[in-house]
Amino acid sequence: MSTASAIAHPNIAFIKYWGNRDQALRLPSNSSISMNLDGLETRTTVRFDSQLAADALQLNGSAAAPAQVARVSAMLDLVRQLAGTSDFAEVTSSNNFPSGSGIASSSSAFAALALAASAAAGLQLDEAALSRLARRGSGSASRSVPAGFVEWRAADTDEDSFAVSVAAPEHWDLVDSIAVISEEHKAVGSTAGHPLADTSPLQAARLHGAEGRLAQARQAILERDLPALAAVMELDNHLMHAVMMTSSPPLLYWQPPSLAVMHAVAAWRAEGLQAGYTLDAGPNVHVLSAAANAAEVAARLGKIPGVQRVLQAGAGGPARLFEA
Ligand code: DP6
């Protein structure tokens, strides 16, 4: 086969990945845990062709910037090496969610690319091998390979650092309501941010407790315990942002409406509406609640000044091939 197409969902981390022990291999400083976001997806087609003079990349209908092509080519190089081919490839990729919405599109992008490219090159990688490969393109992409609720293990070697599903999507009808606050591109994205983590005096403290928080989050997921998940997720989120704010140079991703949403969620919880929040490397706030409360959460989020729109997603499936 020289052409293959794959679909993958982005994911939201409950316990965050921030900082690498090996930058080149994307071996993370700590393990992380996340949920795939159903309904939001990247679809990618890869075609290897011996006639091509270079790799080409179309993103959402237009030719991609050179830096984006280079990052995709680096992943294609890994696939070419595994498959023993030197053919270049044509890659076409599109997201069904707004590119500037602050959803981590690199997670779904590199999970879909790893699967489509390896299948197009004739490789049949198992889930762990696919997750390892996706990790090389973007760390969080390792978690978009398995289904549902997913844990990515930190380790010292390429072989040992990959993600596994801890619960299927059907296990828990949790919904992520994403308060979109800014659609602008971030000044410092995740890739440039990870190397700064160790410049913060707080990163060591954050890493010291990471395994404990991971175990608490895993247990909360297995027991479908939202108050427990919310507590550990918000603690982990505050720790990551504290590291970001105290690195050199400092990274301050929160905007005033981000803080308004965080205060609102805490107030709703005090009134009895169970929910918890987390933010990635950007100002948008992900609010997790039971599906039964998701419409109420979205309606309330929509009324907070500065919230431009609300996207919603339940737990999603694994990266998979499809017939284009
Ligand atoms: C804050 O996976 O986007 O979203 O490996 O450089 O592509 P690269 O970084 P990326 O980092 C994600 C950081 C985060 C937390 C998380 O998703 O765990």
Boltz pocket constraint, residues with backbone or C-beta under 6 A from the ligand:
constraints:
  - pocket:
      binder: B
      contacts: [[A, 11], [A, 12], [A, 13], [A, 15], [A, 16], [A, 17], [A, 18], [A, 26], [A, 32], [A, 104], [A, 106], [A, 107], [A, 135], [A, 137], [A, 138], [A, 139], [A, 140], [A, 141], [A, 190], [A, 191], [A, 192], [A, 194], [A, 279], [A, 280], [A, 281]]
      max_distance: 6.0
